[in-house]
Amino acid sequence: MVWLGDFNHHHPLWDSPSDTRLFTNTNIEAANTLIELIETHEMEMALPAGLPTLQTFRSGNFSCPDNVFCSTNLLPTFVECDTKPEK
Protein backbone atom coordinates (compact mmCIF):
# COMPACT_ATOMS: atom_id res chain seq x y z
CA MET A 1 0.00 0.00 0.00
CA VAL A 2 1.26 3.51 -0.84
CA TRP A 3 -0.19 6.80 0.38
CA LEU A 4 1.13 10.00 -1.12
CA GLY A 5 -0.20 13.47 -1.20
CA ASP A 6 -0.66 16.81 0.44
CA PHE A 7 -1.52 15.75 3.98
CA ASN A 8 -1.12 19.38 5.06
CA HIS A 9 0.20 18.37 8.48
CA HIS A 10 3.38 19.43 10.23
CA HIS A 11 5.24 17.28 12.73
CA PRO A 12 8.88 16.83 13.83
CA LEU A 13 8.80 13.29 12.37
CA TRP A 14 8.92 14.73 8.84
CA ASP A 15 9.51 18.49 9.12
CA SER A 16 12.85 19.83 10.27
CA PRO A 17 12.78 19.59 14.10
CA SER A 18 14.42 23.03 14.27
CA ASP A 19 11.42 24.63 12.50
CA THR A 20 9.48 25.02 15.75
CA ARG A 21 7.11 27.67 14.33
CA LEU A 22 5.25 24.83 12.60
CA PHE A 23 4.65 22.77 15.73
CA THR A 24 1.58 24.41 17.19
CA ASN A 25 -0.72 22.29 19.36
CA THR A 26 -3.30 22.28 16.55
CA ASN A 27 -0.77 21.03 13.99
CA ILE A 28 0.58 18.34 16.30
CA GLU A 29 -2.92 17.08 17.19
CA ALA A 30 -3.89 16.89 13.51
CA ALA A 31 -0.66 15.10 12.63
CA ASN A 32 -1.19 12.61 15.47
CA THR A 33 -4.35 11.36 13.75
CA LEU A 34 -2.30 10.67 10.61
CA ILE A 35 0.46 9.03 12.67
CA GLU A 36 -2.08 6.70 14.31
CA LEU A 37 -3.34 5.64 10.85
CA ILE A 38 0.21 5.03 9.65
CA GLU A 39 0.94 2.88 12.71
CA THR A 40 -2.34 0.97 12.37
CA HIS A 41 -1.51 0.07 8.77
CA GLU A 42 2.17 -0.65 9.55
CA MET A 43 3.47 1.97 7.16
CA GLU A 44 6.73 3.90 6.98
CA MET A 45 7.83 7.16 5.42
CA ALA A 46 9.39 6.71 2.00
CA LEU A 47 10.24 10.39 1.66
CA PRO A 48 13.27 11.22 3.82
CA ALA A 49 12.41 13.27 6.91
CA GLY A 50 13.20 16.97 6.57
CA LEU A 51 13.13 16.92 2.77
CA PRO A 52 11.10 20.02 1.82
CA THR A 53 8.07 19.59 -0.38
CA LEU A 54 6.80 23.18 -0.42
CA GLN A 55 8.31 26.64 -0.68
CA THR A 56 5.79 29.26 0.40
CA PHE A 57 5.24 32.24 -1.87
CA ARG A 58 4.98 34.78 0.93
CA SER A 59 8.00 33.97 3.10
CA GLY A 60 10.03 31.70 0.81
CA ASN A 61 10.34 29.23 3.71
CA PHE A 62 10.44 25.52 3.00
CA SER A 63 8.26 22.97 4.81
CA CYS A 64 7.06 19.37 4.44
CA PRO A 65 3.22 19.21 4.31
CA ASP A 66 3.34 16.59 1.55
CA ASN A 67 4.55 13.09 2.21
CA VAL A 68 4.84 9.53 0.95
CA PHE A 69 4.05 6.55 3.17
CA CYS A 70 4.20 2.89 2.18
CA SER A 71 3.77 -0.56 3.66
CA THR A 72 6.88 -1.67 5.53
CA ASN A 73 7.50 -4.51 3.06
CA LEU A 74 7.43 -2.08 0.09
CA LEU A 75 10.00 0.38 1.41
CA PRO A 76 13.03 -1.62 0.13
CA THR A 77 11.58 -1.51 -3.39
CA PHE A 78 11.79 2.29 -3.58
CA VAL A 79 14.78 3.33 -5.68
CA GLU A 80 14.40 7.04 -4.99
CA CYS A 81 11.88 9.33 -3.38
CA ASP A 82 12.63 13.02 -3.90
CA THR A 83 10.91 16.40 -4.33
CA LYS A 84 11.17 19.66 -6.24
CA PRO A 85 9.52 22.20 -3.90
CA GLU A 86 10.53 25.12 -6.10
CA LYS A 87 8.21 23.82 -8.82
N, CA, C and O atoms as a CHARMM CRD file, in Angstrom:
* protein
*
  348
    1    1 MET  N      0.84900  -1.15900   0.00000 PROA 1      0.00000
    2    1 MET  CA     0.00000   0.00000   0.00000 PROA 1      0.00000
    3    1 MET  C      0.90700   1.23900   0.00000 PROA 1      0.00000
    4    1 MET  O      1.92200   1.27800   0.69600 PROA 1      0.00000
    5    2 VAL  N      0.52700   2.24200  -0.78700 PROA 2      0.00000
    6    2 VAL  CA     1.25900   3.50500  -0.84000 PROA 2      0.00000
    7    2 VAL  C      0.26600   4.64700  -0.68700 PROA 2      0.00000
    8    2 VAL  O     -0.76000   4.69400  -1.36700 PROA 2      0.00000
    9    3 TRP  N      0.58500   5.56000   0.21000 PROA 3      0.00000
   10    3 TRP  CA    -0.19100   6.79700   0.37600 PROA 3      0.00000
   11    3 TRP  C      0.74400   7.94400   0.05700 PROA 3      0.00000
   12    3 TRP  O      1.82300   8.04800   0.64200 PROA 3      0.00000
   13    4 LEU  N      0.34600   8.80300  -0.86200 PROA 4      0.00000
   14    4 LEU  CA     1.13200   9.99500  -1.12300 PROA 4      0.00000
   15    4 LEU  C      0.20500  11.15400  -1.38400 PROA 4      0.00000
   16    4 LEU  O     -0.87100  10.99700  -1.96200 PROA 4      0.00000
   17    5 GLY  N      0.63300  12.31300  -0.95400 PROA 5      0.00000
   18    5 GLY  CA    -0.19800  13.47400  -1.20200 PROA 5      0.00000
   19    5 GLY  C      0.09400  14.62400  -0.27000 PROA 5      0.00000
   20    5 GLY  O      1.03700  14.60400   0.52200 PROA 5      0.00000
   21    6 ASP  N     -0.74600  15.62200  -0.39600 PROA 6      0.00000
   22    6 ASP  CA    -0.66200  16.81100   0.43700 PROA 6      0.00000
   23    6 ASP  C     -1.48700  16.54900   1.69200 PROA 6      0.00000
   24    6 ASP  O     -2.69100  16.80200   1.71500 PROA 6      0.00000
   25    7 PHE  N     -0.84000  16.04500   2.72300 PROA 7      0.00000
   26    7 PHE  CA    -1.52500  15.74500   3.97700 PROA 7      0.00000
   27    7 PHE  C     -1.72900  17.01400   4.80000 PROA 7      0.00000
   28    7 PHE  O     -2.53000  17.04100   5.73400 PROA 7      0.00000
   29    8 ASN  N     -0.99200  18.06200   4.44000 PROA 8      0.00000
   30    8 ASN  CA    -1.12300  19.38100   5.06100 PROA 8      0.00000
   31    8 ASN  C     -0.99300  19.32600   6.58200 PROA 8      0.00000
   32    8 ASN  O     -1.70300  20.02400   7.30600 PROA 8      0.00000
   33    9 HSD  N     -0.07700  18.48900   7.04800 PROA 9      0.00000
   34    9 HSD  CA     0.20200  18.36800   8.48200 PROA 9      0.00000
   35    9 HSD  C      1.68600  18.59300   8.71800 PROA 9      0.00000
   36    9 HSD  O      2.52700  18.23000   7.89600 PROA 9      0.00000
   37   10 HSD  N      1.98600  19.19600   9.85500 PROA 10     0.00000
   38   10 HSD  CA     3.37700  19.43300  10.23000 PROA 10     0.00000
   39   10 HSD  C      3.67000  18.69300  11.52800 PROA 10     0.00000
   40   10 HSD  O      2.87400  18.70600  12.46700 PROA 10     0.00000
   41   11 HSD  N      4.83600  18.04600  11.55700 PROA 11     0.00000
   42   11 HSD  CA     5.23600  17.28100  12.73100 PROA 11     0.00000
   43   11 HSD  C      6.75800  17.08400  12.67600 PROA 11     0.00000
   44   11 HSD  O      7.32200  16.98200  11.58700 PROA 11     0.00000
   45   12 PRO  N      7.42300  17.03000  13.82700 PROA 12     0.00000
   46   12 PRO  CA     8.88300  16.83200  13.83100 PROA 12     0.00000
   47   12 PRO  C      9.33100  15.50700  13.20600 PROA 12     0.00000
   48   12 PRO  O     10.51100  15.35100  12.89200 PROA 12     0.00000
   49   13 LEU  N      8.41500  14.55100  13.02100 PROA 13     0.00000
   50   13 LEU  CA     8.80400  13.29200  12.37400 PROA 13     0.00000
   51   13 LEU  C      9.17800  13.49300  10.91000 PROA 13     0.00000
   52   13 LEU  O      9.99400  12.74300  10.37600 PROA 13     0.00000
   53   14 TRP  N      8.58600  14.50400  10.24700 PROA 14     0.00000
   54   14 TRP  CA     8.92100  14.72700   8.84200 PROA 14     0.00000
   55   14 TRP  C      9.39300  16.14600   8.55000 PROA 14     0.00000
   56   14 TRP  O     10.16400  16.33200   7.60900 PROA 14     0.00000
   57   15 ASP  N      8.97500  17.14200   9.29700 PROA 15     0.00000
   58   15 ASP  CA     9.51200  18.49200   9.12200 PROA 15     0.00000
   59   15 ASP  C     10.83100  18.59500   9.87800 PROA 15     0.00000
   60   15 ASP  O     11.12600  17.77300  10.74600 PROA 15     0.00000
   61   16 SER  N     11.61100  19.59800   9.54500 PROA 16     0.00000
   62   16 SER  CA    12.85400  19.82500  10.26900 PROA 16     0.00000
   63   16 SER  C     12.53400  20.12700  11.74100 PROA 16     0.00000
   64   16 SER  O     11.78900  21.06800  12.01400 PROA 16     0.00000
   65   17 PRO  N     13.06900  19.36300  12.68500 PROA 17     0.00000
   66   17 PRO  CA    12.77600  19.59300  14.10000 PROA 17     0.00000
   67   17 PRO  C     13.12600  21.00500  14.58100 PROA 17     0.00000
   68   17 PRO  O     12.57900  21.47600  15.57800 PROA 17     0.00000
   69   18 SER  N     14.03500  21.67400  13.87400 PROA 18     0.00000
   70   18 SER  CA    14.41900  23.03000  14.27000 PROA 18     0.00000
   71   18 SER  C     13.39200  24.07900  13.84200 PROA 18     0.00000
   72   18 SER  O     13.46600  25.22900  14.27500 PROA 18     0.00000
   73   19 ASP  N     12.43300  23.69200  12.99400 PROA 19     0.00000
   74   19 ASP  CA    11.42100  24.63300  12.49800 PROA 19     0.00000
   75   19 ASP  C     10.22800  24.66300  13.44800 PROA 19     0.00000
   76   19 ASP  O      9.11500  24.30000  13.07000 PROA 19     0.00000
   77   20 THR  N     10.46700  25.09300  14.67200 PROA 20     0.00000
   78   20 THR  CA     9.47600  25.01600  15.74500 PROA 20     0.00000
   79   20 THR  C      8.22400  25.86000  15.49500 PROA 20     0.00000
   80   20 THR  O      7.19100  25.61100  16.11700 PROA 20     0.00000
   81   21 ARG  N      8.29000  26.84800  14.60400 PROA 21     0.00000
   82   21 ARG  CA     7.10700  27.67400  14.32900 PROA 21     0.00000
   83   21 ARG  C      5.95700  26.83900  13.77500 PROA 21     0.00000
   84   21 ARG  O      4.79600  27.23600  13.87400 PROA 21     0.00000
   85   22 LEU  N      6.27400  25.69000  13.19400 PROA 22     0.00000
   86   22 LEU  CA     5.24900  24.82800  12.60300 PROA 22     0.00000
   87   22 LEU  C      4.53600  23.95200  13.62500 PROA 22     0.00000
   88   22 LEU  O      3.45100  23.43900  13.34900 PROA 22     0.00000
   89   23 PHE  N      5.13200  23.77500  14.79800 PROA 23     0.00000
   90   23 PHE  CA     4.65300  22.76900  15.73200 PROA 23     0.00000
   91   23 PHE  C      3.70100  23.33600  16.77700 PROA 23     0.00000
   92   23 PHE  O      3.94000  23.23800  17.98000 PROA 23     0.00000
   93   24 THR  N      2.62600  23.92700  16.29200 PROA 24     0.00000
   94   24 THR  CA     1.57900  24.40600  17.19400 PROA 24     0.00000
   95   24 THR  C      0.81200  23.20000  17.72800 PROA 24     0.00000
   96   24 THR  O      0.88100  22.11300  17.15300 PROA 24     0.00000
   97   25 ASN  N      0.09300  23.38700  18.81200 PROA 25     0.00000
   98   25 ASN  CA    -0.71800  22.29400  19.36100 PROA 25     0.00000
   99   25 ASN  C     -1.71100  21.77700  18.32300 PROA 25     0.00000
  100   25 ASN  O     -1.91600  20.56800  18.20900 PROA 25     0.00000
  101   26 THR  N     -2.32200  22.67900  17.57300 PROA 26     0.00000
  102   26 THR  CA    -3.30400  22.28000  16.54500 PROA 26     0.00000
  103   26 THR  C     -2.64400  21.41100  15.48500 PROA 26     0.00000
  104   26 THR  O     -3.19500  20.38100  15.09700 PROA 26     0.00000
  105   27 ASN  N     -1.46500  21.81800  15.01400 PROA 27     0.00000
  106   27 ASN  CA    -0.77000  21.03300  13.98800 PROA 27     0.00000
  107   27 ASN  C     -0.35100  19.66200  14.50800 PROA 27     0.00000
  108   27 ASN  O     -0.48000  18.66100  13.80300 PROA 27     0.00000
  109   28 ILE  N      0.14600  19.61700  15.73200 PROA 28     0.00000
  110   28 ILE  CA     0.58300  18.34200  16.29900 PROA 28     0.00000
  111   28 ILE  C     -0.60200  17.40000  16.49700 PROA 28     0.00000
  112   28 ILE  O     -0.50400  16.21100  16.19500 PROA 28     0.00000
  113   29 GLU  N     -1.71800  17.91900  17.00100 PROA 29     0.00000
  114   29 GLU  CA    -2.91600  17.08400  17.19200 PROA 29     0.00000
  115   29 GLU  C     -3.41000  16.53200  15.86400 PROA 29     0.00000
  116   29 GLU  O     -3.76300  15.35600  15.77900 PROA 29     0.00000
  117   30 ALA  N     -3.44100  17.35600  14.83400 PROA 30     0.00000
  118   30 ALA  CA    -3.88900  16.89400  13.51100 PROA 30     0.00000
  119   30 ALA  C     -2.93800  15.84300  12.95500 PROA 30     0.00000
  120   30 ALA  O     -3.37900  14.84600  12.38300 PROA 30     0.00000
  121   31 ALA  N     -1.64300  16.05900  13.11900 PROA 31     0.00000
  122   31 ALA  CA    -0.66000  15.09900  12.63200 PROA 31     0.00000
  123   31 ALA  C     -0.74300  13.78300  13.40400 PROA 31     0.00000
  124   31 ALA  O     -0.49200  12.72200  12.83300 PROA 31     0.00000
  125   32 ASN  N     -1.08800  13.83500  14.68100 PROA 32     0.00000
  126   32 ASN  CA    -1.18900  12.60500  15.46700 PROA 32     0.00000
  127   32 ASN  C     -2.25500  11.66300  14.92600 PROA 32     0.00000
  128   32 ASN  O     -2.09800  10.44500  15.01300 PROA 32     0.00000
  129   33 THR  N     -3.32500  12.19600  14.37500 PROA 33     0.00000
  130   33 THR  CA    -4.35100  11.35500  13.75100 PROA 33     0.00000
  131   33 THR  C     -3.74700  10.60300  12.56700 PROA 33     0.00000
  132   33 THR  O     -3.97800   9.40500  12.40600 PROA 33     0.00000
  133   34 LEU  N     -2.97600  11.30400  11.74200 PROA 34     0.00000
  134   34 LEU  CA    -2.30300  10.66600  10.60700 PROA 34     0.00000
  135   34 LEU  C     -1.29300   9.63000  11.09800 PROA 34     0.00000
  136   34 LEU  O     -1.21200   8.53500  10.54200 PROA 34     0.00000
  137   35 ILE  N     -0.53500   9.96300  12.12100 PROA 35     0.00000
  138   35 ILE  CA     0.46200   9.03100  12.66700 PROA 35     0.00000
  139   35 ILE  C     -0.20400   7.75700  13.18100 PROA 35     0.00000
  140   35 ILE  O      0.32300   6.66200  12.98200 PROA 35     0.00000
  141   36 GLU  N     -1.34300   7.88800  13.83200 PROA 36     0.00000
  142   36 GLU  CA    -2.07500   6.70300  14.30700 PROA 36     0.00000
  143   36 GLU  C     -2.49600   5.81700  13.13800 PROA 36     0.00000
  144   36 GLU  O     -2.39900   4.59300  13.22900 PROA 36     0.00000
  145   37 LEU  N     -2.96000   6.41500  12.04400 PROA 37     0.00000
  146   37 LEU  CA    -3.33900   5.64000  10.85400 PROA 37     0.00000
  147   37 LEU  C     -2.13400   4.92900  10.24700 PROA 37     0.00000
  148   37 LEU  O     -2.22600   3.77200   9.83500 PROA 37     0.00000
  149   38 ILE  N     -1.01600   5.62400  10.19800 PROA 38     0.00000
  150   38 ILE  CA     0.20900   5.03400   9.65500 PROA 38     0.00000
  151   38 ILE  C      0.63700   3.83900  10.50100 PROA 38     0.00000
  152   38 ILE  O      1.02600   2.80200   9.96400 PROA 38     0.00000
  153   39 GLU  N      0.56600   3.98300  11.81100 PROA 39     0.00000
  154   39 GLU  CA     0.93900   2.88300  12.71300 PROA 39     0.00000
  155   39 GLU  C     -0.03300   1.71900  12.58800 PROA 39     0.00000
  156   39 GLU  O      0.38400   0.56100  12.57100 PROA 39     0.00000
  157   40 THR  N     -1.32500   2.01600  12.50100 PROA 40     0.00000
  158   40 THR  CA    -2.34400   0.96900  12.37400 PROA 40     0.00000
  159   40 THR  C     -2.11500   0.11600  11.13000 PROA 40     0.00000
  160   40 THR  O     -2.30200  -1.10000  11.15500 PROA 40     0.00000
  161   41 HSD  N     -1.70800   0.77000  10.03900 PROA 41     0.00000
  162   41 HSD  CA    -1.51100   0.06500   8.76600 PROA 41     0.00000
  163   41 HSD  C     -0.05900  -0.35300   8.53700 PROA 41     0.00000
  164   41 HSD  O      0.31000  -0.77000   7.43900 PROA 41     0.00000
  165   42 GLU  N      0.76700  -0.23500   9.59700 PROA 42     0.00000
  166   42 GLU  CA     2.17000  -0.65500   9.54700 PROA 42     0.00000
  167   42 GLU  C      2.89500  -0.06100   8.34900 PROA 42     0.00000
  168   42 GLU  O      3.47500  -0.77400   7.53000 PROA 42     0.00000
  169   43 MET  N      2.84700   1.26100   8.26900 PROA 43     0.00000
  170   43 MET  CA     3.47000   1.97100   7.16000 PROA 43     0.00000
  171   43 MET  C      4.68400   2.75300   7.64600 PROA 43     0.00000
  172   43 MET  O      4.83900   3.02400   8.83700 PROA 43     0.00000
  173   44 GLU  N      5.53900   3.10800   6.69200 PROA 44     0.00000
  174   44 GLU  CA     6.73200   3.89900   6.98300 PROA 44     0.00000
  175   44 GLU  C      6.82700   5.04000   5.98000 PROA 44     0.00000
  176   44 GLU  O      6.21000   5.00500   4.91600 PROA 44     0.00000
  177   45 MET  N      7.60900   6.04700   6.33900 PROA 45     0.00000
  178   45 MET  CA     7.83100   7.15900   5.42200 PROA 45     0.00000
  179   45 MET  C      8.83500   6.74200   4.35000 PROA 45     0.00000
  180   45 MET  O      9.91000   6.22500   4.65400 PROA 45     0.00000
  181   46 ALA  N      8.46700   6.97400   3.10000 PROA 46     0.00000
  182   46 ALA  CA     9.39300   6.70600   2.00400 PROA 46     0.00000
  183   46 ALA  C     10.18800   7.96200   1.66000 PROA 46     0.00000
  184   46 ALA  O     11.32500   7.88100   1.19600 PROA 46     0.00000
  185   47 LEU  N      9.58200   9.11500   1.89100 PROA 47     0.00000
  186   47 LEU  CA    10.24400  10.38900   1.65600 PROA 47     0.00000
  187   47 LEU  C     11.11900  10.69300   2.87300 PROA 47     0.00000
  188   47 LEU  O     10.62200  10.67800   3.99900 PROA 47     0.00000
  189   48 PRO  N     12.39800  10.96800   2.67200 PROA 48     0.00000
  190   48 PRO  CA    13.26700  11.22300   3.82100 PROA 48     0.00000
  191   48 PRO  C     12.77000  12.39300   4.68200 PROA 48     0.00000
  192   48 PRO  O     12.34300  13.42200   4.15900 PROA 48     0.00000
  193   49 ALA  N     12.83200  12.22400   5.97900 PROA 49     0.00000
  194   49 ALA  CA    12.41100  13.27300   6.91000 PROA 49     0.00000
  195   49 ALA  C     13.21700  14.53800   6.66600 PROA 49     0.00000
  196   49 ALA  O     14.42100  14.48300   6.41500 PROA 49     0.00000
  197   50 GLY  N     12.54000  15.68300   6.74400 PROA 50     0.00000
  198   50 GLY  CA    13.19800  16.97200   6.57100 PROA 50     0.00000
  199   50 GLY  C     13.37800  17.41300   5.13500 PROA 50     0.00000
  200   50 GLY  O     13.84000  18.52600   4.88500 PROA 50     0.00000
  201   51 LEU  N     13.02100  16.55900   4.18200 PROA 51     0.00000
  202   51 LEU  CA    13.13200  16.92100   2.76600 PROA 51     0.00000
  203   51 LEU  C     11.96200  17.82500   2.40900 PROA 51     0.00000
  204   51 LEU  O     10.81700  17.37500   2.44900 PROA 51     0.00000
  205   52 PRO  N     12.20900  19.08700   2.06200 PROA 52     0.00000
  206   52 PRO  CA    11.10500  20.01600   1.81500 PROA 52     0.00000
  207   52 PRO  C     10.27500  19.63600   0.59600 PROA 52     0.00000
  208   52 PRO  O     10.79300  19.16600  -0.41700 PROA 52     0.00000
  209   53 THR  N      8.97900  19.85300   0.72800 PROA 53     0.00000
  210   53 THR  CA     8.06700  19.58600  -0.38200 PROA 53     0.00000
  211   53 THR  C      7.34000  20.84600  -0.83600 PROA 53     0.00000
  212   53 THR  O      6.63100  20.82600  -1.84200 PROA 53     0.00000
  213   54 LEU  N      7.51100  21.93800  -0.10200 PROA 54     0.00000
  214   54 LEU  CA     6.80500  23.17700  -0.42000 PROA 54     0.00000
  215   54 LEU  C      7.66600  24.37900  -0.06500 PROA 54     0.00000
  216   54 LEU  O      8.26900  24.43300   1.00700 PROA 54     0.00000
  217   55 GLN  N      7.71200  25.33800  -0.97800 PROA 55     0.00000
  218   55 GLN  CA     8.30500  26.63600  -0.68100 PROA 55     0.00000
  219   55 GLN  C      7.18200  27.65400  -0.75000 PROA 55     0.00000
  220   55 GLN  O      6.56800  27.83600  -1.80100 PROA 55     0.00000
  221   56 THR  N      6.90800  28.32200   0.37100 PROA 56     0.00000
  222   56 THR  CA     5.78700  29.26000   0.40500 PROA 56     0.00000
  223   56 THR  C      6.10300  30.50100  -0.41100 PROA 56     0.00000
  224   56 THR  O      7.24400  30.96000  -0.45800 PROA 56     0.00000
  225   57 PHE  N      5.06900  31.03900  -1.05600 PROA 57     0.00000
  226   57 PHE  CA     5.24100  32.23900  -1.87400 PROA 57     0.00000
  227   57 PHE  C      5.55100  33.45700  -1.01700 PROA 57     0.00000
  228   57 PHE  O      6.40900  34.26700  -1.36500 PROA 57     0.00000
  229   58 ARG  N      4.85400  33.58100   0.09800 PROA 58     0.00000
  230   58 ARG  CA     4.97600  34.77900   0.93300 PROA 58     0.00000
  231   58 ARG  C      6.34600  34.89500   1.59200 PROA 58     0.00000
  232   58 ARG  O      7.02400  35.91000   1.43100 PROA 58     0.00000
  233   59 SER  N      6.75800  33.87300   2.32600 PROA 59     0.00000
  234   59 SER  CA     8.00400  33.96900   3.09800 PROA 59     0.00000
  235   59 SER  C      9.20200  33.33600   2.39200 PROA 59     0.00000
  236   59 SER  O     10.34900  33.66300   2.69800 PROA 59     0.00000
  237   60 GLY  N      8.94000  32.43400   1.45300 PROA 60     0.00000
  238   60 GLY  CA    10.03000  31.70400   0.81500 PROA 60     0.00000
  239   60 GLY  C     10.54700  30.56200   1.65800 PROA 60     0.00000
  240   60 GLY  O     11.48900  29.87800   1.25900 PROA 60     0.00000
  241   61 ASN  N      9.93700  30.33500   2.84200 PROA 61     0.00000
  242   61 ASN  CA    10.34500  29.23400   3.71500 PROA 61     0.00000
  243   61 ASN  C      9.96000  27.89500   3.10900 PROA 61     0.00000
  244   61 ASN  O      8.99000  27.79200   2.35900 PROA 61     0.00000
  245   62 PHE  N     10.72400  26.88400   3.44000 PROA 62     0.00000
  246   62 PHE  CA    10.43500  25.52000   3.00000 PROA 62     0.00000
  247   62 PHE  C      9.77300  24.74800   4.14000 PROA 62     0.00000
  248   62 PHE  O     10.09300  24.97200   5.30800 PROA 62     0.00000
  249   63 SER  N      8.86300  23.85100   3.81200 PROA 63     0.00000
  250   63 SER  CA     8.25800  22.96900   4.80600 PROA 63     0.00000
  251   63 SER  C      7.90200  21.63900   4.13100 PROA 63     0.00000
  252   63 SER  O      8.16800  21.43600   2.94600 PROA 63     0.00000
  253   64 CYS  N      7.29900  20.74300   4.91100 PROA 64     0.00000
  254   64 CYS  CA     7.06000  19.37100   4.44200 PROA 64     0.00000
  255   64 CYS  C      5.60400  18.92200   4.64500 PROA 64     0.00000
  256   64 CYS  O      5.38000  17.90900   5.30800 PROA 64     0.00000
  257   65 PRO  N      4.60800  19.63400   4.10000 PROA 65     0.00000
  258   65 PRO  CA     3.22200  19.21400   4.31200 PROA 65     0.00000
  259   65 PRO  C      2.82700  18.00700   3.45700 PROA 65     0.00000
  260   65 PRO  O      1.82000  17.35300   3.72900 PROA 65     0.00000
  261   66 ASP  N      3.61300  17.71900   2.43700 PROA 66     0.00000
  262   66 ASP  CA     3.34100  16.58500   1.55400 PROA 66     0.00000
  263   66 ASP  C      4.23000  15.42500   1.99800 PROA 66     0.00000
  264   66 ASP  O      5.32200  15.62800   2.52900 PROA 66     0.00000
  265   67 ASN  N      3.74300  14.21800   1.77300 PROA 67     0.00000
  266   67 ASN  CA     4.54800  13.09000   2.21100 PROA 67     0.00000
  267   67 ASN  C      4.20700  11.84200   1.41400 PROA 67     0.00000
  268   67 ASN  O      3.22600  11.80400   0.67200 PROA 67     0.00000
  269   68 VAL  N      5.03800  10.82500   1.58500 PROA 68     0.00000
  270   68 VAL  CA     4.84500   9.52500   0.95300 PROA 68     0.00000
  271   68 VAL  C      5.02100   8.47000   2.03800 PROA 68     0.00000
  272   68 VAL  O      6.05600   8.41200   2.70200 PROA 68     0.00000
  273   69 PHE  N      4.00900   7.64800   2.20800 PROA 69     0.00000
  274   69 PHE  CA     4.05100   6.55100   3.17400 PROA 69     0.00000
  275   69 PHE  C      3.78300   5.25300   2.41900 PROA 69     0.00000
  276   69 PHE  O      2.99800   5.23300   1.47100 PROA 69     0.00000
  277   70 CYS  N      4.43000   4.17600   2.83700 PROA 70     0.00000
  278   70 CYS  CA     4.19900   2.88700   2.18200 PROA 70     0.00000
  279   70 CYS  C      4.25100   1.76300   3.21600 PROA 70     0.00000
  280   70 CYS  O      4.76700   1.92600   4.32200 PROA 70     0.00000
  281   71 SER  N      3.70400   0.62800   2.81700 PROA 71     0.00000
  282   71 SER  CA     3.77400  -0.55900   3.66400 PROA 71     0.00000
  283   71 SER  C      5.23500  -0.88700   3.93100 PROA 71     0.00000
  284   71 SER  O      6.09300  -0.69700   3.06900 PROA 71     0.00000
  285   72 THR  N      5.50600  -1.37600   5.12200 PROA 72     0.00000
  286   72 THR  CA     6.87600  -1.67000   5.52700 PROA 72     0.00000
  287   72 THR  C      7.57800  -2.58100   4.52200 PROA 72     0.00000
  288   72 THR  O      8.75600  -2.38100   4.22800 PROA 72     0.00000
  289   73 ASN  N      6.87000  -3.57400   3.99500 PROA 73     0.00000
  290   73 ASN  CA     7.50000  -4.51000   3.06300 PROA 73     0.00000
  291   73 ASN  C      7.79300  -3.88100   1.70200 PROA 73     0.00000
  292   73 ASN  O      8.58700  -4.43100   0.93900 PROA 73     0.00000
  293   74 LEU  N      7.17300  -2.74300   1.37600 PROA 74     0.00000
  294   74 LEU  CA     7.42700  -2.08300   0.09200 PROA 74     0.00000
  295   74 LEU  C      8.60900  -1.12200   0.14000 PROA 74     0.00000
  296   74 LEU  O      9.19700  -0.82100  -0.89800 PROA 74     0.00000
  297   75 LEU  N      8.96100  -0.64200   1.31000 PROA 75     0.00000
  298   75 LEU  CA    10.00500   0.37800   1.41300 PROA 75     0.00000
  299   75 LEU  C     11.30500  -0.02700   0.70400 PROA 75     0.00000
  300   75 LEU  O     11.89100   0.81600   0.02600 PROA 75     0.00000
  301   76 PRO  N     11.77900  -1.25600   0.82500 PROA 76     0.00000
  302   76 PRO  CA    13.03200  -1.61600   0.13200 PROA 76     0.00000
  303   76 PRO  C     12.93200  -1.57300  -1.39400 PROA 76     0.00000
  304   76 PRO  O     13.95800  -1.56800  -2.07400 PROA 76     0.00000
  305   77 THR  N     11.72900  -1.54200  -1.93600 PROA 77     0.00000
  306   77 THR  CA    11.58100  -1.51100  -3.39300 PROA 77     0.00000
  307   77 THR  C     11.68800  -0.09700  -3.96900 PROA 77     0.00000
  308   77 THR  O     11.79600   0.07100  -5.18300 PROA 77     0.00000
  309   78 PHE  N     11.65700   0.91700  -3.10500 PROA 78     0.00000
  310   78 PHE  CA    11.79000   2.29200  -3.57700 PROA 78     0.00000
  311   78 PHE  C     13.24000   2.54500  -3.98600 PROA 78     0.00000
  312   78 PHE  O     14.15800   2.32800  -3.19500 PROA 78     0.00000
  313   79 VAL  N     13.44000   2.99700  -5.20300 PROA 79     0.00000
  314   79 VAL  CA    14.77800   3.32900  -5.68400 PROA 79     0.00000
  315   79 VAL  C     15.14400   4.74100  -5.25000 PROA 79     0.00000
  316   79 VAL  O     16.26500   4.99600  -4.80900 PROA 79     0.00000
  317   80 GLU  N     14.18200   5.65700  -5.38000 PROA 80     0.00000
  318   80 GLU  CA    14.40400   7.04400  -4.98700 PROA 80     0.00000
  319   80 GLU  C     13.05500   7.68000  -4.67700 PROA 80     0.00000
  320   80 GLU  O     12.04300   7.36400  -5.30200 PROA 80     0.00000
  321   81 CYS  N     13.06200   8.56400  -3.71600 PROA 81     0.00000
  322   81 CYS  CA    11.87600   9.33400  -3.38000 PROA 81     0.00000
  323   81 CYS  C     12.37300  10.74200  -3.08400 PROA 81     0.00000
  324   81 CYS  O     13.01800  10.97500  -2.06100 PROA 81     0.00000
  325   82 ASP  N     12.07200  11.68300  -3.98100 PROA 82     0.00000
  326   82 ASP  CA    12.62900  13.02400  -3.89600 PROA 82     0.00000
  327   82 ASP  C     11.56900  14.04700  -4.25300 PROA 82     0.00000
  328   82 ASP  O     10.47900  13.68200  -4.69400 PROA 82     0.00000
  329   83 THR  N     11.87400  15.32600  -4.06700 PROA 83     0.00000
  330   83 THR  CA    10.91400  16.39900  -4.33400 PROA 83     0.00000
  331   83 THR  C     11.57600  17.53200  -5.10300 PROA 83     0.00000
  332   83 THR  O     12.79800  17.59400  -5.23800 PROA 83     0.00000
  333   84 LYS  N     10.73000  18.42500  -5.60000 PROA 84     0.00000
  334   84 LYS  CA    11.16900  19.65700  -6.24200 PROA 84     0.00000
  335   84 LYS  C     10.25000  20.77100  -5.74800 PROA 84     0.00000
  336   84 LYS  O      9.37400  21.22200  -6.48600 PROA 84     0.00000
  337   85 PRO  N     10.44400  21.22500  -4.49300 PROA 85     0.00000
  338   85 PRO  CA     9.52000  22.19800  -3.90100 PROA 85     0.00000
  339   85 PRO  C      9.47600  23.53500  -4.63600 PROA 85     0.00000
  340   85 PRO  O      8.48700  24.26100  -4.53600 PROA 85     0.00000
  341   86 GLU  N     10.52600  23.86500  -5.36700 PROA 86     0.00000
  342   86 GLU  CA    10.53500  25.12200  -6.09500 PROA 86     0.00000
  343   86 GLU  C      9.58800  25.11100  -7.29300 PROA 86     0.00000
  344   86 GLU  O      9.29200  26.16800  -7.85100 PROA 86     0.00000
  345   87 LYS  N      9.11600  23.95200  -7.69000 PROA 87     0.00000
  346   87 LYS  CA     8.20800  23.82300  -8.82500 PROA 87     0.00000
  347   87 LYS  C      6.78400  23.84800  -8.32700 PROA 87     0.00000
  348   87 LYS  O      5.85000  23.75200  -9.12300 PROA 87     0.00000
